[in-house]
């Protein structure tokens, strides 16, 4: 099976850290489980990046954006693109947040 290299952008890393910090302030045990599970889910993209749907926002970008949904209930959305053998994690946001717009890419 082909292996892809997963690269987490500074923006996505900051998104994950901010979410973890907020969750930690509410429930430290859950926050740690969430962070570990998020890491496992993201690293799972090494083998099956095409298994996840194209994000609804993809049509507004110049590149195809896919989303990995993580978590119970209203899931977190992990936005990524695939280029060659690399999966780039671009942004992470909660499913209750508004759609991600191109001017917010970074």
N, C-alpha and C positions, 0 to 999 in steps of 0.2 A: 504494500500500500504506500502511495506517495506521502511523503512528509513535507509539511509546510513550516516555514519559520514564522513564529508569531512575534510581532513587534508592537509594543504598547506605546502609543504616543504620550508625550508629556501631559497633554490635555486629558486623555483617558485615565492616566495614572492619577492625576489630580482629582478627577471625578470619583474614582474608586476610593481614594483617601478621604475625600469630603463625605461620601456616603458612609464609609466605615466610621469616621469620627462621630457623625450624627447618630448612627445606630448604637455606637459604643456608649454615648451619653444616655441613651434610653435603656440599653440592655447589653452589657459587656459580653456575656456568654453568647448571645445570639449574634452579635457583631462579629465575633471571631469565627463562628460557624459560617456566617454569610461571606466574610472575606475569603476563607479557605475554599468554600464552594465556588465563589466567583473565579478564583484563580484556577481551579480545576476545570470549570466550564470554558474559560478562555483558552487554556492550554489544550483542551479537547479539539480546538480548531486546527491543531497541527495535523490531524488526520482527516477530518470531515468538514472543511469550511463551506462546502457547497450544500451541506445538509440543511442549512437554515435559509429562511425566506429572504427575498429582497425586501428591504425596508420601504414602507409607503413613501418616505421622503426621497427615495433614490431618484425619482424623476426630476427633482429640482437641483440635482448635483450633476457635475460633468463626468462623474465616475459612478459605477454601480456600487451602491451601498447595501450591505446585507445586515441583518440583525439577528443576534442570538438573544433569546428571551431567557432570563434567569430568575428563579425564585417563585414562591407560591403566590396565589392571589393575583394581584396586579404586578406583573414581573418587571424587573429591571431590563432595560434594552441596551445591549452592547452593540454598537455600530462598528462595522469593519468593512474593509475592501480587500480584494484579492488581486495581487499583481504578480504574475509569474509564480514563483514558489514562496511568496511572502504574504502573510495575512497581517494587515495593519489595523490595529484596534484604534479607532478614531475618537470615540466618545462613548460615555456611559450615562444614562439618565433613567429616572424612574418612569414607569409606564403611565403615570398620571400627569406627567409634564407635557407641555405642548410639543407639537412636532418640532423636529430639529431642522433649522433653516441653514442654507449655504453660508450666509454671512457669519454663522457661529462656528464654522469649521476651523480647526486650528489645532 
